């Protein structure tokens, strides 16, 4: 599709007028350009910049293949390129459910001409890719670029989280057994035990029958083979590092039999630890401001990107990740926690994640239930219904509607081309 361009101005979304006057465009990223008119030859105008320095709840929607993950990648590229002073105050974590964000490391040599049209060049993005320890060898054999493995610390899982991991109910005899054993281990070994210790304690248990004990042992041995839960576990400081983007690839646990609860547990534990730590360090920052010092602490502000967010924040069912992420949604701005949620099924997403977002970025949607689901977002400054905006949106990939509660403005834009390789394109039988 041929595109014309006019204008050289800049517009900033996500930033209040007060902050705009104080910080200008410091700490912003280049998201795309304003769509001036659609049709056979869409006309693009001024640039759209997005605030990356303060906490936001960003919701990215759209039907499959129209650019949700692509837009997430563009935001990540911009997070890696903000000024050093701002970048050192930020840490970015990406929950990759599809296994596509490793390609941020590779320059986009397939679209050199497209990038040139936007005065951009192919470039890699500095990201740290972490995969479950049990899957590390597979990634290395396939020469997929990864930087290390992550594991969960066994003692950080409460009894309820073990139940969720195995999709068990408290009424089951095996669940009662496991809860009792976990409590006994905490009393005897404290915070340093692994799955082998849990199995040993189960074997010694005198209150459960042999069938129940063997059933639970078999489940734990299967979990041991996942290479995810260990005595030590990955330290939070190895994941949350100032100025760094860490991609946690959970795609290998997507549909694996018996491992359905692993993604929830990873997000729930990580989200809980980050929330608790940021609440503490936020107090440290405030004390320094009161003393006339700089707003600094050893733990940076955190942005968490979650693809296929409806899997972690479902509308019609409960989950451990949901409880934690709702805390981020409701009070996360004060301690400095941002969420970027992407989904192709907003009608399956918890309504609080929709109603509380301050930046809404939507690619093309055609399903009425999904359009109706985001209807709660309709602000007073929106001049027509969502379906009319989508009807006027060009059909090619990358165009998006933006609603910005910070400036109370609505934009139709074209997202800029990626600097890095896009591993999220549709698979093909063609060899090249």
Buried (B, 14 or more C-beta within 10 A) or exposed (E): EEBEBEEEEEBBBBBEEEBBEEBEBEBBBBBBBBBBBBEEEBBBBBBBBBBBBBBBBBBBBBBEBBBBBBBBBBBBBBBBBBEEEBBBBBBBBBBBBBBBBBBBBBBBEEBBEBBEEBEBEBBBBEBBBBBBBBBBEEBEEEEBBBEEBBBBBBBBBBBEBBBBBBEBEEEBBBBBBBBBBBEBBBEEBEEEBBBEBBBEBBEEBEEBEEEBBBBBBEBBEBBBEBBBBBBEBBEBEEBBBEBBBBBBBBBBBBEEEBBBBBBBBBBBBBBBBBBEBBBEBBEEBEEBEEEEEEEEBEBBBBBBBBBBBBBBBBBEEEBBBBEBBBBBBEEBBEBBBBBBBBBBBBBBBBEBBBEBBBBBBBBBBEEEEBBEBBEEBEEEEBEEEBBEBBEBBBEEBBBBBBBBBBBEEBBBBBBBBBBBBBBBBEEEEEEE
